[in-house]
Amino acid sequence: MQVLKFGGTSVGSVQNMTNVKGIINDGTKKIVVLSAMSGTTNALVAISDTIKQAKTKEAIRLLDALYITYVDVLDDLLSNKTLYKEAEAYIQSVFNTLNEFVHQPFSQLLHNRMVSQGELLSTFLFSRFLQQEGVNAQLISALDFMRIDKSNEPDNFYIKQNLSRIINELPQADIYITQGFICLDADGCIANLQRGGSDYTASIIGAAINAEEVQIWTDIDGFHNNDPRFVNDTQAISNLSFDEAAELAYFGAKILHPQTVMPIREQNIPLRLKNTMAPNAHGTVITNSIHGEGIKAIAAKDGITAIKIKSARMLLAHGFLKRVFEVFEKYETAIDMITTSEIAVSLTIDNTNYLKEIIQELEQFAMVEVDAYRTIVCLVGNNIVFHPDTPKLFQILQDVNVRMIAYGGSNNNISLLINTSDKVETLRKLNRYVFEMEMV
């Protein structure tokens, strides 16, 4: 059995849903994981924010606009009167619930319950569309088997046992439809795997059923060797290792949720990235196998803040780094890059929620400098640290102000910290050197 995940754009219109139906209806058994229809989660988050700010009228206005969107989709999607009425009643019940939320005090639980409705709506509508088209499909709720533990990690035993039970209890089907992103927490309350978590859902399910393959379908044909938003004529990468894919996903390649590879890599379940709009394209296949050496791809991650921590007491002193790291651990703030000298530590973070508190604590034992609006440019490929062409990269970056370099921490990754204003030109310079020269 395969697991296929489709993002919000893939189910964002009736035409796209029809395309998805054509992709999945090939006579083989599979579990299909769906995101919310494009725009829905953003709308629900916006409504949640207005509730938090006690802007009841604005929340109702936004909710009414979203309701009209779904009524329009329903009119175009379902022609079968029985299925239409069933879906109409379901949409009405969901929006009745959302209207009740508007008049309740804001809480994180209410927010989680609200944003979960997007996936519940998309899967219900799509399952009824498949029934109308004569596809043997069953809808299963992720809230009946997807759970995280107290550490917010997947409760794999619970997931495997309950998913297997649910499938065995249902009538035999070719396709099982379920929601991405949403889950229960350790206390049984509605939670989620954070934004982009539908990819993660698919790989968790893939590991639970020991799938033949997990496929992530989106609107681009796999990982590209550079960011196509800023660089022309980028190329899809046919094969990546799990390590390479994880580096790219974490450092800015938006096509894949960073945690996606984790559940399936130990079982060596292939992960394939495919384009819904070009289903015959090869896409990118990710496995434990290594294909070639040298730089395969370049990615960029914005929103980075650099922190320089300087203290003469660091010189020949043990325990200084431990003290620094304890501050970031206290505020649950992850560090992306780090470099050290005799008397200073420079590091980067992408979460500034507790930046003020972190600086206050660091200043108790060191001088602190903070630089915002930075970008990490990441070069990824097997064994690139030892590749003979890699040192030449720094020659072409002599006109770029490189703030930090992480080189050697991983054989598959070199990271450069630059000003965000230099990002586009840096990506283009690297592209010309690494990829365009290869084709000459």
Beta strands, then each sheet from edge to edge (+ up, - down):
strand 1: 2-6
strand 2: 30-34
strand 3: 137-139
strand 4: 175-179
strand 5: 182-184
strand 6: 190-192
strand 7: 214-218
strand 8: 239-241
strand 9: 271-275
strand 10: 284-287
strand 11: 297-310
strand 12: 338-340
strand 13: 344-349
strand 14: 367-380
strand 15: 402-410
strand 16: 413-419
sheet 1: 3+ 4+ 2+ 1+ 7+ 9+ 10- 8-
sheet 2: 5+ 6-
sheet 3: 12+ 13- 11+ 14- 16+ 15-
end
